[in-house]
Amino acid sequence: MRVLVADKFEQSGLDDLAAAGCEVDFQPSLADQALVDAVAATEADVLVVRSTKVPAAVLEAGSLKLVVRAGAGYNTIDVAAASRLGIYVSNCPGKNSVAVAELAMGLVCALDRRIPDQVAALREGRWDKATFSKGARGLHGRTLGLLGLGQIGRAIARRAQGFGMQVVAWSRSLTPERAEALGVTYAATPLDVARQADALSIHLALTPETKGLVGAELLAAMKDGAILVNTSRGDVVDEPALVAAVTAKGLRVGLDVFAGEPSSGTGEFAPEVLSLPSVYGTHHVGASTDEAQEAIAAEAVRIITEFMATGTVPNVVNLATRSDATHALVVRHLDRPGVLATTLDAVREAGINVQEMENVVFEGSEAAVARINLSAPAADDVVAAIAAHEAVLDVSQVSL
């Protein structure tokens, strides 16, 4: 299997792919047209990326079967185009949870104690204890609000609790019962979190529903002087609204992600929000610890090798959650050649589309059961034609 790695990737992962029998082409600086050309030239079966964008032109350029995002999100990949072309998209969720949580908590601490400003003053040769000994509220007894309570959100909740903070959280899937089990306070809406939080940390995937979720209304609901940290995706926050809120409400902000941030490792970047003195920024490095990158590389290797060995893809993100199937044929049969071919021929001749199918073999490999989901019911004559095969034991049809 040919694997094109078009981004930074751990040497351990490259070695493991080669050891598994993959032909590995490591070109970590590919982007834009160069990536399109490389996908076509290498005839890669698998493309591995981190932050590199994968638009439709890349997916259409060669013979890709699988794109692996060596990280948690996948908003940089044109998933709709991949689905249209029958290309699997997979990611590595949860492998960077600790690393991102550590940075998020570090930003909360840095904002409360103005650590970067203190370092800058000392480097300029200024001793200013009079200024920096004032204004720190401390974290013990304060409330941390979380938008999103996936693996990263839960990791930062545990760390905040270690600081003696109360945690209030909202997530689309969070229930009061689940919140109680996790030791956090349940909030019904993001606004409810914003109103209670002394520090608000964002851990949401970027979707049409979450884009701009942290906008003027939510920012207005926050306490004056509260802390806001975003280590998820830049477009979850409305940056112009954030600039206005920092000025109007004295918010203190830590950002590891930005709208329109450079896709390359270096470049010019000067958004207005970073010109504000109470805003600290880092370089989208939340997952960039040695431990996290080794774990992500190992997971990417697992995805590729399992696909190579079995044809199945762990962590796939673009399979339909429900099909258009209305009926299922259940064919109990002897495990003999021709049974499935006869069944599918009968369905095809009836003009019925197969949505999904599986064939499960019983122990001893004498008999099997095929379950075939259909877009319409099979007529009695179709069922009879299938049942007439000498190796078919029984045929039934169920409505889904």
SEMARMI-647836 format. One record per residue (C-alpha): residue in three letters; x, y, z. Coordinates in Angstrom, 2 decimals. Layout:
N
@rest->ALA&X->X&Y->Y&Z->Z $
...
# end
This chain:
400
@rest->MET&X->0.00&Y->0.00&Z->0.00 $
@rest->ARG&X->1.40&Y->3.40&Z->-1.02 $
@rest->VAL&X->1.26&Y->6.04&Z->1.73 $
@rest->LEU&X->1.98&Y->9.73&Z->1.10 $
@rest->VAL&X->2.77&Y->11.60&Z->4.31 $
@rest->ALA&X->2.33&Y->15.29&Z->3.48 $
@rest->ASP&X->2.99&Y->16.84&Z->6.87 $
@rest->LYS&X->5.24&Y->16.52&Z->9.88 $
@rest->PHE&X->5.13&Y->12.99&Z->11.26 $
@rest->GLU&X->7.07&Y->11.12&Z->13.90 $
@rest->GLN&X->9.96&Y->8.95&Z->12.69 $
@rest->SER&X->8.58&Y->6.09&Z->14.78 $
@rest->GLY&X->5.39&Y->6.21&Z->12.72 $
@rest->LEU&X->7.29&Y->6.24&Z->9.43 $
@rest->ASP&X->9.36&Y->3.26&Z->10.58 $
@rest->ASP&X->6.27&Y->1.34&Z->11.68 $
@rest->LEU&X->4.53&Y->1.92&Z->8.34 $
@rest->ALA&X->7.59&Y->0.68&Z->6.45 $
@rest->ALA&X->7.83&Y->-2.36&Z->8.74 $
@rest->ALA&X->4.18&Y->-3.16&Z->7.96 $
@rest->GLY&X->5.00&Y->-3.32&Z->4.26 $
@rest->CYS&X->3.83&Y->0.13&Z->3.17 $
@rest->GLU&X->5.63&Y->2.13&Z->0.52 $
@rest->VAL&X->6.09&Y->5.41&Z->2.37 $
@rest->ASP&X->6.70&Y->8.73&Z->0.60 $
@rest->PHE&X->7.47&Y->11.41&Z->3.20 $
@rest->GLN&X->7.09&Y->14.95&Z->1.83 $
@rest->PRO&X->6.24&Y->17.11&Z->4.87 $
@rest->SER&X->6.19&Y->20.48&Z->3.08 $
@rest->LEU&X->3.54&Y->19.75&Z->0.47 $
@rest->ALA&X->0.61&Y->22.13&Z->0.07 $
@rest->ASP&X->-1.77&Y->23.52&Z->-2.54 $
@rest->GLN&X->-0.86&Y->22.57&Z->-6.14 $
@rest->ALA&X->2.27&Y->20.74&Z->-5.03 $
@rest->LEU&X->0.07&Y->18.40&Z->-2.99 $
@rest->VAL&X->-2.26&Y->17.86&Z->-5.95 $
@rest->ASP&X->0.71&Y->16.99&Z->-8.14 $
@rest->ALA&X->2.22&Y->14.65&Z->-5.54 $
@rest->VAL&X->-1.03&Y->12.71&Z->-5.04 $
@rest->ALA&X->-1.21&Y->12.19&Z->-8.80 $
@rest->ALA&X->2.47&Y->11.35&Z->-9.26 $
@rest->THR&X->2.80&Y->8.90&Z->-6.37 $
@rest->GLU&X->-0.55&Y->7.17&Z->-7.04 $
@rest->ALA&X->-0.91&Y->7.03&Z->-3.27 $
@rest->ASP&X->-3.58&Y->4.85&Z->-1.70 $
@rest->VAL&X->-3.40&Y->6.73&Z->1.61 $
@rest->LEU&X->-2.74&Y->10.40&Z->2.38 $
@rest->VAL&X->-1.63&Y->11.42&Z->5.89 $
@rest->VAL&X->-1.86&Y->15.09&Z->6.94 $
@rest->ARG&X->-1.86&Y->17.18&Z->10.09 $
@rest->SER&X->-2.68&Y->20.84&Z->9.38 $
@rest->THR&X->-2.30&Y->20.68&Z->5.60 $
@rest->LYS&X->-5.56&Y->21.44&Z->3.82 $
@rest->VAL&X->-7.04&Y->18.72&Z->1.60 $
@rest->PRO&X->-9.51&Y->20.30&Z->-0.85 $
@rest->ALA&X->-11.48&Y->18.48&Z->-3.53 $
@rest->ALA&X->-8.71&Y->19.03&Z->-6.10 $
@rest->VAL&X->-6.35&Y->16.87&Z->-4.03 $
@rest->LEU&X->-8.93&Y->14.13&Z->-3.60 $
@rest->GLU&X->-9.69&Y->14.10&Z->-7.32 $
@rest->ALA&X->-6.04&Y->14.07&Z->-8.40 $
@rest->GLY&X->-5.16&Y->10.42&Z->-8.01 $
@rest->SER&X->-6.43&Y->7.12&Z->-6.66 $
@rest->LEU&X->-6.74&Y->7.80&Z->-2.93 $
@rest->LYS&X->-8.72&Y->5.35&Z->-0.85 $
@rest->LEU&X->-8.13&Y->6.86&Z->2.60 $
@rest->VAL&X->-7.17&Y->10.22&Z->4.12 $
@rest->VAL&X->-5.90&Y->10.14&Z->7.71 $
@rest->ARG&X->-5.85&Y->13.34&Z->9.75 $
@rest->ALA&X->-3.07&Y->12.86&Z->12.28 $
@rest->GLY&X->-4.98&Y->14.81&Z->14.91 $
@rest->ALA&X->-8.44&Y->15.17&Z->16.38 $
@rest->GLY&X->-10.32&Y->17.49&Z->14.03 $
@rest->TYR&X->-10.87&Y->17.13&Z->10.30 $
@rest->ASN&X->-12.26&Y->20.51&Z->9.22 $
@rest->THR&X->-9.22&Y->21.04&Z->6.94 $
@rest->ILE&X->-10.38&Y->18.13&Z->4.76 $
@rest->ASP&X->-13.20&Y->18.42&Z->2.20 $
@rest->VAL&X->-15.16&Y->15.56&Z->3.73 $
@rest->ALA&X->-18.13&Y->16.06&Z->1.39 $
@rest->ALA&X->-15.89&Y->15.64&Z->-1.65 $
@rest->ALA&X->-14.26&Y->12.57&Z->-0.11 $
@rest->SER&X->-17.68&Y->11.02&Z->0.51 $
@rest->ARG&X->-18.75&Y->11.73&Z->-3.06 $
@rest->LEU&X->-15.59&Y->10.01&Z->-4.34 $
@rest->GLY&X->-15.85&Y->7.04&Z->-1.97 $
@rest->ILE&X->-12.70&Y->7.97&Z->-0.05 $
@rest->TYR&X->-12.58&Y->7.17&Z->3.66 $
@rest->VAL&X->-11.65&Y->10.01&Z->6.04 $
@rest->SER&X->-10.34&Y->9.05&Z->9.47 $
@rest->ASN&X->-8.81&Y->10.91&Z->12.41 $
@rest->CYS&X->-7.01&Y->10.26&Z->15.70 $
@rest->PRO&X->-9.33&Y->11.53&Z->18.44 $
@rest->GLY&X->-8.29&Y->11.69&Z->22.06 $
@rest->LYS&X->-4.58&Y->11.15&Z->21.52 $
@rest->ASN&X->-3.73&Y->14.80&Z->22.21 $
@rest->SER&X->-6.21&Y->15.35&Z->25.05 $
@rest->VAL&X->-3.66&Y->15.72&Z->27.82 $
@rest->ALA&X->-1.41&Y->18.00&Z->25.77 $
@rest->VAL&X->-4.24&Y->20.39&Z->24.85 $
@rest->ALA&X->-5.64&Y->20.37&Z->28.38 $
@rest->GLU&X->-2.21&Y->21.24&Z->29.78 $
@rest->LEU&X->-1.88&Y->24.22&Z->27.44 $
@rest->ALA&X->-5.42&Y->25.42&Z->28.16 $
@rest->MET&X->-4.81&Y->25.28&Z->31.90 $
@rest->GLY&X->-1.44&Y->26.96&Z->31.41 $
@rest->LEU&X->-3.11&Y->29.85&Z->29.59 $
@rest->VAL&X->-5.66&Y->30.22&Z->32.39 $
@rest->CYS&X->-2.84&Y->30.44&Z->34.94 $
@rest->ALA&X->-0.79&Y->32.79&Z->32.76 $
@rest->LEU&X->-3.73&Y->35.15&Z->32.27 $
@rest->ASP&X->-4.61&Y->35.23&Z->35.95 $
@rest->ARG&X->-1.03&Y->36.02&Z->37.03 $
@rest->ARG&X->0.00&Y->37.95&Z->33.87 $
@rest->ILE&X->3.09&Y->35.75&Z->33.56 $
@rest->PRO&X->4.07&Y->36.77&Z->29.99 $
@rest->ASP&X->3.84&Y->40.46&Z->30.90 $
@rest->GLN&X->6.01&Y->39.92&Z->33.96 $
@rest->VAL&X->8.63&Y->38.10&Z->31.89 $
@rest->ALA&X->8.59&Y->40.86&Z->29.27 $
@rest->ALA&X->9.10&Y->43.56&Z->31.92 $
@rest->LEU&X->12.06&Y->41.76&Z->33.45 $
@rest->ARG&X->13.64&Y->41.21&Z->30.04 $
@rest->GLU&X->13.34&Y->44.94&Z->29.46 $
@rest->GLY&X->15.19&Y->45.53&Z->32.73 $
@rest->ARG&X->12.12&Y->46.73&Z->34.67 $
@rest->TRP&X->11.25&Y->45.64&Z->38.19 $
@rest->ASP&X->7.54&Y->46.35&Z->38.74 $
@rest->LYS&X->6.29&Y->44.43&Z->41.73 $
@rest->ALA&X->3.99&Y->47.33&Z->42.55 $
@rest->THR&X->1.96&Y->46.69&Z->39.41 $
@rest->PHE&X->2.12&Y->42.92&Z->39.16 $
@rest->SER&X->1.29&Y->42.18&Z->42.77 $
@rest->LYS&X->-2.19&Y->43.58&Z->42.15 $
@rest->GLY&X->-5.12&Y->42.21&Z->40.18 $
@rest->ALA&X->-4.55&Y->38.45&Z->40.31 $
@rest->ARG&X->-7.78&Y->36.85&Z->41.49 $
@rest->GLY&X->-6.43&Y->33.32&Z->41.96 $
@rest->LEU&X->-8.09&Y->30.14&Z->40.74 $
@rest->HIS&X->-9.04&Y->28.32&Z->43.94 $
@rest->GLY&X->-12.78&Y->28.57&Z->44.53 $
@rest->ARG&X->-13.40&Y->30.11&Z->41.10 $
@rest->THR&X->-15.60&Y->28.59&Z->38.39 $
@rest->LEU&X->-14.25&Y->27.17&Z->35.17 $
@rest->GLY&X->-16.81&Y->26.98&Z->32.37 $
@rest->LEU&X->-16.40&Y->24.42&Z->29.60 $
@rest->LEU&X->-17.99&Y->24.49&Z->26.17 $
@rest->GLY&X->-17.56&Y->20.91&Z->25.02 $
@rest->LEU&X->-16.97&Y->17.94&Z->27.30 $
@rest->GLY&X->-15.26&Y->15.41&Z->25.07 $
@rest->GLN&X->-11.95&Y->13.85&Z->25.97 $
@rest->ILE&X->-10.12&Y->17.20&Z->26.04 $
@rest->GLY&X->-12.88&Y->18.89&Z->28.02 $
@rest->ARG&X->-12.87&Y->16.11&Z->30.58 $
@rest->ALA&X->-9.08&Y->16.29&Z->30.84 $
@rest->ILE&X->-9.11&Y->20.00&Z->31.64 $
@rest->ALA&X->-12.02&Y->19.52&Z->34.06 $
@rest->ARG&X->-9.88&Y->17.13&Z->36.11 $
@rest->ARG&X->-6.98&Y->19.58&Z->36.13 $
@rest->ALA&X->-9.18&Y->22.52&Z->37.10 $
@rest->GLN&X->-10.64&Y->20.49&Z->39.95 $
@rest->GLY&X->-7.07&Y->19.84&Z->41.08 $
@rest->PHE&X->-6.69&Y->23.62&Z->41.37 $
@rest->GLY&X->-9.78&Y->23.73&Z->43.57 $
@rest->MET&X->-12.03&Y->25.17&Z->40.87 $
@rest->GLN&X->-15.70&Y->24.42&Z->40.39 $
@rest->VAL&X->-16.54&Y->23.24&Z->36.86 $
@rest->VAL&X->-19.72&Y->24.00&Z->34.92 $
@rest->ALA&X->-20.11&Y->22.50&Z->31.46 $
@rest->TRP&X->-22.27&Y->22.38&Z->28.37 $
@rest->SER&X->-22.09&Y->19.86&Z->25.57 $
@rest->ARG&X->-24.71&Y->18.78&Z->23.04 $
@rest->SER&X->-24.62&Y->15.23&Z->24.43 $
@rest->LEU&X->-24.24&Y->16.10&Z->28.12 $
@rest->THR&X->-27.07&Y->15.11&Z->30.46 $
@rest->PRO&X->-27.53&Y->16.08&Z->34.11 $
@rest->GLU&X->-26.86&Y->12.47&Z->35.10 $
@rest->ARG&X->-23.62&Y->12.30&Z->33.10 $
@rest->ALA&X->-22.51&Y->15.65&Z->34.51 $
@rest->GLU&X->-23.06&Y->14.41&Z->38.06 $
@rest->ALA&X->-21.03&Y->11.28&Z->37.34 $
@rest->LEU&X->-18.15&Y->13.45&Z->36.08 $
@rest->GLY&X->-18.33&Y->15.78&Z->39.08 $
@rest->VAL&X->-19.28&Y->18.86&Z->37.07 $
@rest->THR&X->-22.31&Y->21.15&Z->37.10 $
@rest->TYR&X->-24.69&Y->20.74&Z->34.19 $
@rest->ALA&X->-25.60&Y->23.77&Z->32.07 $
@rest->ALA&X->-28.46&Y->23.66&Z->29.60 $
@rest->THR&X->-27.01&Y->26.19&Z->27.16 $
@rest->PRO&X->-23.67&Y->27.83&Z->26.32 $
@rest->LEU&X->-25.07&Y->31.12&Z->27.66 $
@rest->ASP&X->-25.65&Y->29.49&Z->31.04 $
@rest->VAL&X->-21.98&Y->28.52&Z->31.14 $
@rest->ALA&X->-20.82&Y->32.01&Z->30.12 $
@rest->ARG&X->-22.86&Y->33.68&Z->32.86 $
@rest->GLN&X->-21.33&Y->31.53&Z->35.62 $
@rest->ALA&X->-17.72&Y->31.23&Z->34.49 $
@rest->ASP&X->-14.78&Y->33.14&Z->35.92 $
@rest->ALA&X->-12.75&Y->31.39&Z->33.22 $
@rest->LEU&X->-14.26&Y->29.91&Z->30.05 $
@rest->SER&X->-12.43&Y->27.26&Z->28.02 $
@rest->ILE&X->-13.63&Y->26.17&Z->24.57 $
@rest->HIS&X->-13.32&Y->22.58&Z->23.37 $
@rest->LEU&X->-15.67&Y->22.24&Z->20.40 $
@rest->ALA&X->-15.25&Y->20.74&Z->16.96 $
@rest->LEU&X->-15.84&Y->23.17&Z->14.11 $
@rest->THR&X->-19.21&Y->22.46&Z->12.48 $
@rest->PRO&X->-21.81&Y->24.68&Z->10.81 $
@rest->GLU&X->-23.56&Y->24.81&Z->14.20 $
@rest->THR&X->-20.48&Y->25.84&Z->16.20 $
@rest->LYS&X->-18.97&Y->28.33&Z->13.75 $
@rest->GLY&X->-19.17&Y->31.73&Z->15.44 $
@rest->LEU&X->-20.92&Y->30.21&Z->18.47 $
@rest->VAL&X->-18.82&Y->32.37&Z->20.77 $
@rest->GLY&X->-20.17&Y->35.64&Z->19.44 $
@rest->ALA&X->-21.45&Y->38.95&Z->20.70 $
@rest->GLU&X->-24.36&Y->37.53&Z->22.71 $
@rest->LEU&X->-22.29&Y->34.93&Z->24.55 $
@rest->LEU&X->-19.40&Y->37.33&Z->25.17 $
@rest->ALA&X->-21.82&Y->39.92&Z->26.57 $
@rest->ALA&X->-23.06&Y->37.30&Z->29.03 $
@rest->MET&X->-19.58&Y->36.78&Z->30.49 $
@rest->LYS&X->-18.49&Y->38.46&Z->33.71 $
@rest->ASP&X->-16.42&Y->41.62&Z->33.43 $
@rest->GLY&X->-12.73&Y->40.75&Z->33.62 $
@rest->ALA&X->-13.34&Y->37.03&Z->33.04 $
@rest->ILE&X->-10.85&Y->34.79&Z->31.27 $
@rest->LEU&X->-11.56&Y->33.17&Z->27.92 $
@rest->VAL&X->-9.34&Y->30.46&Z->26.41 $
@rest->ASN&X->-9.73&Y->28.85&Z->22.99 $
@rest->THR&X->-7.61&Y->25.83&Z->22.07 $
@rest->SER&X->-10.16&Y->24.22&Z->19.73 $
@rest->ARG&X->-10.75&Y->25.92&Z->16.36 $
@rest->GLY&X->-10.39&Y->29.60&Z->15.53 $
@rest->ASP&X->-13.69&Y->29.94&Z->13.69 $
@rest->VAL&X->-15.68&Y->28.88&Z->16.76 $
@rest->VAL&X->-15.03&Y->32.42&Z->18.03 $
@rest->ASP&X->-16.26&Y->35.55&Z->16.25 $
@rest->GLU&X->-12.98&Y->37.49&Z->16.40 $
@rest->PRO&X->-14.41&Y->40.99&Z->15.69 $
@rest->ALA&X->-16.96&Y->40.44&Z->18.47 $
@rest->LEU&X->-14.14&Y->39.25&Z->20.73 $
@rest->VAL&X->-12.09&Y->42.39&Z->20.04 $
@rest->ALA&X->-15.09&Y->44.51&Z->21.02 $
@rest->ALA&X->-15.73&Y->42.47&Z->24.18 $
@rest->VAL&X->-12.12&Y->42.67&Z->25.33 $
@rest->THR&X->-12.33&Y->46.45&Z->25.11 $
@rest->ALA&X->-15.80&Y->46.79&Z->26.62 $
@rest->LYS&X->-15.66&Y->44.17&Z->29.38 $
@rest->GLY&X->-11.96&Y->43.86&Z->30.17 $
@rest->LEU&X->-11.87&Y->40.19&Z->29.20 $
@rest->ARG&X->-8.52&Y->38.45&Z->29.41 $
@rest->VAL&X->-8.03&Y->36.07&Z->26.51 $
@rest->GLY&X->-5.71&Y->33.19&Z->25.62 $
@rest->LEU&X->-5.81&Y->31.92&Z->22.03 $
@rest->ASP&X->-3.97&Y->28.97&Z->20.52 $
@rest->VAL&X->-6.10&Y->29.02&Z->17.36 $
@rest->PHE&X->-7.21&Y->31.80&Z->15.04 $
@rest->ALA&X->-9.49&Y->32.39&Z->12.10 $
@rest->GLY&X->-7.41&Y->32.45&Z->8.93 $
@rest->GLU&X->-4.19&Y->31.36&Z->10.61 $
@rest->PRO&X->-1.30&Y->30.40&Z->8.28 $
@rest->SER&X->-1.34&Y->26.79&Z->7.10 $
@rest->SER&X->2.47&Y->26.69&Z->6.91 $
@rest->GLY&X->4.88&Y->26.41&Z->9.82 $
@rest->THR&X->6.05&Y->30.02&Z->9.51 $
@rest->GLY&X->4.70&Y->33.24&Z->8.02 $
@rest->GLU&X->3.48&Y->36.76&Z->8.64 $
@rest->PHE&X->0.42&Y->36.92&Z->10.88 $
@rest->ALA&X->-0.97&Y->39.99&Z->12.64 $
@rest->PRO&X->-4.71&Y->39.77&Z->13.43 $
@rest->GLU&X->-6.21&Y->42.71&Z->15.30 $
@rest->VAL&X->-7.05&Y->40.61&Z->18.35 $
@rest->LEU&X->-3.35&Y->39.99&Z->19.08 $
@rest->SER&X->-2.67&Y->43.71&Z->19.29 $
@rest->LEU&X->-4.68&Y->43.95&Z->22.50 $
@rest->PRO&X->-2.54&Y->43.89&Z->25.68 $
@rest->SER&X->-4.86&Y->41.53&Z->27.57 $
@rest->VAL&X->-4.77&Y->38.90&Z->24.81 $
@rest->TYR&X->-2.08&Y->36.20&Z->24.89 $
@rest->GLY&X->-1.47&Y->33.98&Z->21.87 $
@rest->THR&X->0.32&Y->30.74&Z->21.11 $
@rest->HIS&X->1.02&Y->29.20&Z->17.72 $
@rest->HIS&X->-1.61&Y->26.42&Z->17.44 $
@rest->VAL&X->0.66&Y->24.16&Z->19.44 $
@rest->GLY&X->-1.88&Y->22.61&Z->21.79 $
@rest->ALA&X->-1.16&Y->19.08&Z->20.56 $
@rest->SER&X->2.55&Y->19.68&Z->20.02 $
@rest->THR&X->4.16&Y->17.68&Z->22.78 $
@rest->ASP&X->6.43&Y->14.71&Z->22.14 $
@rest->GLU&X->4.07&Y->12.42&Z->24.04 $
@rest->ALA&X->1.02&Y->13.51&Z->22.04 $
@rest->GLN&X->2.75&Y->13.29&Z->18.67 $
@rest->GLU&X->4.03&Y->9.78&Z->19.37 $
@rest->ALA&X->0.52&Y->8.70&Z->20.40 $
@rest->ILE&X->-1.03&Y->10.28&Z->17.29 $
@rest->ALA&X->1.54&Y->8.65&Z->15.01 $
@rest->ALA&X->0.86&Y->5.25&Z->16.58 $
@rest->GLU&X->-2.89&Y->5.72&Z->16.06 $
@rest->ALA&X->-2.41&Y->6.76&Z->12.42 $
@rest->VAL&X->-0.30&Y->3.65&Z->11.85 $
@rest->ARG&X->-3.01&Y->1.50&Z->13.47 $
@rest->ILE&X->-5.66&Y->2.98&Z->11.17 $
@rest->ILE&X->-3.59&Y->2.36&Z->8.04 $
@rest->THR&X->-2.45&Y->-1.14&Z->8.92 $
@rest->GLU&X->-5.95&Y->-2.25&Z->9.89 $
@rest->PHE&X->-7.27&Y->-0.87&Z->6.60 $
@rest->MET&X->-4.51&Y->-2.71&Z->4.76 $
@rest->ALA&X->-5.19&Y->-5.99&Z->6.57 $
@rest->THR&X->-8.99&Y->-6.01&Z->6.77 $
@rest->GLY&X->-10.39&Y->-3.27&Z->4.55 $
@rest->THR&X->-12.08&Y->-1.63&Z->7.54 $
@rest->VAL&X->-11.18&Y->1.85&Z->8.78 $
@rest->PRO&X->-11.06&Y->2.73&Z->12.50 $
@rest->ASN&X->-12.35&Y->6.19&Z->13.47 $
@rest->VAL&X->-13.92&Y->6.78&Z->10.05 $
@rest->VAL&X->-15.89&Y->10.05&Z->10.07 $
@rest->ASN&X->-17.73&Y->10.09&Z->6.74 $
@rest->LEU&X->-19.89&Y->6.99&Z->6.65 $
@rest->ALA&X->-23.64&Y->7.57&Z->6.53 $
@rest->THR&X->-25.22&Y->7.36&Z->9.98 $
@rest->ARG&X->-28.38&Y->6.02&Z->8.35 $
@rest->SER&X->-29.09&Y->4.70&Z->4.87 $
@rest->ASP&X->-32.15&Y->4.92&Z->2.63 $
@rest->ALA&X->-32.81&Y->1.20&Z->3.05 $
@rest->THR&X->-36.44&Y->0.31&Z->3.71 $
@rest->HIS&X->-36.23&Y->-3.51&Z->3.79 $
@rest->ALA&X->-33.70&Y->-6.21&Z->4.54 $
@rest->LEU&X->-33.34&Y->-9.62&Z->2.93 $
@rest->VAL&X->-32.04&Y->-12.26&Z->5.32 $
@rest->VAL&X->-30.66&Y->-15.24&Z->3.39 $
@rest->ARG&X->-29.62&Y->-18.31&Z->5.38 $
@rest->HIS&X->-27.46&Y->-20.49&Z->3.14 $
@rest->LEU&X->-24.73&Y->-23.08&Z->2.85 $
@rest->ASP&X->-21.33&Y->-21.49&Z->2.44 $
@rest->ARG&X->-21.01&Y->-22.32&Z->-1.25 $
@rest->PRO&X->-19.93&Y->-20.31&Z->-4.33 $
@rest->GLY&X->-22.66&Y->-18.55&Z->-6.28 $
@rest->VAL&X->-25.22&Y->-17.94&Z->-3.55 $
@rest->LEU&X->-24.51&Y->-14.23&Z->-3.15 $
@rest->ALA&X->-24.07&Y->-13.76&Z->-6.91 $
@rest->THR&X->-27.51&Y->-15.31&Z->-7.53 $
@rest->THR&X->-29.06&Y->-13.17&Z->-4.81 $
@rest->LEU&X->-27.56&Y->-9.91&Z->-6.09 $
@rest->ASP&X->-28.48&Y->-10.75&Z->-9.69 $
@rest->ALA&X->-32.11&Y->-11.22&Z->-8.67 $
@rest->VAL&X->-32.11&Y->-7.90&Z->-6.80 $
@rest->ARG&X->-30.43&Y->-6.12&Z->-9.74 $
@rest->GLU&X->-32.90&Y->-7.47&Z->-12.27 $
@rest->ALA&X->-35.73&Y->-6.16&Z->-10.08 $
@rest->GLY&X->-34.19&Y->-2.66&Z->-10.25 $
@rest->ILE&X->-33.60&Y->-2.49&Z->-6.49 $
@rest->ASN&X->-30.50&Y->-0.82&Z->-5.07 $
@rest->VAL&X->-28.42&Y->-2.50&Z->-2.36 $
@rest->GLN&X->-27.67&Y->-0.03&Z->0.43 $
@rest->GLU&X->-25.61&Y->-2.25&Z->2.76 $
@rest->MET&X->-24.79&Y->-5.92&Z->3.06 $
@rest->GLU&X->-22.91&Y->-8.39&Z->5.23 $
@rest->ASN&X->-22.32&Y->-12.12&Z->5.11 $
@rest->VAL&X->-21.57&Y->-13.85&Z->8.41 $
@rest->VAL&X->-20.16&Y->-17.39&Z->8.40 $
@rest->PHE&X->-20.93&Y->-19.80&Z->11.23 $
@rest->GLU&X->-18.29&Y->-21.80&Z->13.03 $
@rest->GLY&X->-17.13&Y->-24.71&Z->10.89 $
@rest->SER&X->-17.64&Y->-22.73&Z->7.65 $
@rest->GLU&X->-20.61&Y->-24.87&Z->6.58 $
@rest->ALA&X->-23.36&Y->-22.26&Z->6.72 $
@rest->ALA&X->-23.73&Y->-18.49&Z->6.64 $
@rest->VAL&X->-26.30&Y->-15.71&Z->6.84 $
@rest->ALA&X->-26.37&Y->-12.79&Z->4.43 $
@rest->ARG&X->-28.18&Y->-9.63&Z->5.42 $
@rest->ILE&X->-28.82&Y->-7.29&Z->2.50 $
@rest->ASN&X->-30.43&Y->-3.89&Z->3.04 $
@rest->LEU&X->-32.52&Y->-2.78&Z->0.08 $
@rest->SER&X->-33.87&Y->0.56&Z->-1.12 $
@rest->ALA&X->-37.30&Y->-1.04&Z->-1.80 $
@rest->PRO&X->-39.07&Y->-4.29&Z->-0.92 $
@rest->ALA&X->-38.31&Y->-7.35&Z->-3.01 $
@rest->ALA&X->-41.40&Y->-8.83&Z->-4.65 $
@rest->ASP&X->-42.44&Y->-12.43&Z->-3.99 $
@rest->ASP&X->-41.00&Y->-13.64&Z->-7.30 $
@rest->VAL&X->-37.60&Y->-12.13&Z->-6.43 $
@rest->VAL&X->-37.61&Y->-13.87&Z->-3.06 $
@rest->ALA&X->-38.66&Y->-17.11&Z->-4.75 $
@rest->ALA&X->-35.84&Y->-16.88&Z->-7.30 $
@rest->ILE&X->-33.31&Y->-16.51&Z->-4.48 $
@rest->ALA&X->-34.85&Y->-19.34&Z->-2.47 $
@rest->ALA&X->-34.67&Y->-21.65&Z->-5.50 $
@rest->HIS&X->-30.88&Y->-21.84&Z->-5.33 $
@rest->GLU&X->-29.84&Y->-25.30&Z->-4.13 $
@rest->ALA&X->-27.58&Y->-23.91&Z->-1.40 $
@rest->VAL&X->-30.17&Y->-21.52&Z->0.07 $
@rest->LEU&X->-31.77&Y->-22.79&Z->3.28 $
@rest->ASP&X->-34.22&Y->-19.97&Z->3.95 $
@rest->VAL&X->-35.09&Y->-16.44&Z->2.78 $
@rest->SER&X->-37.01&Y->-13.87&Z->4.79 $
@rest->GLN&X->-37.65&Y->-10.17&Z->4.34 $
@rest->VAL&X->-38.14&Y->-7.61&Z->7.09 $
@rest->SER&X->-39.26&Y->-4.01&Z->7.00 $
@rest->LEU&X->-36.73&Y->-1.58&Z->8.51 $
# end
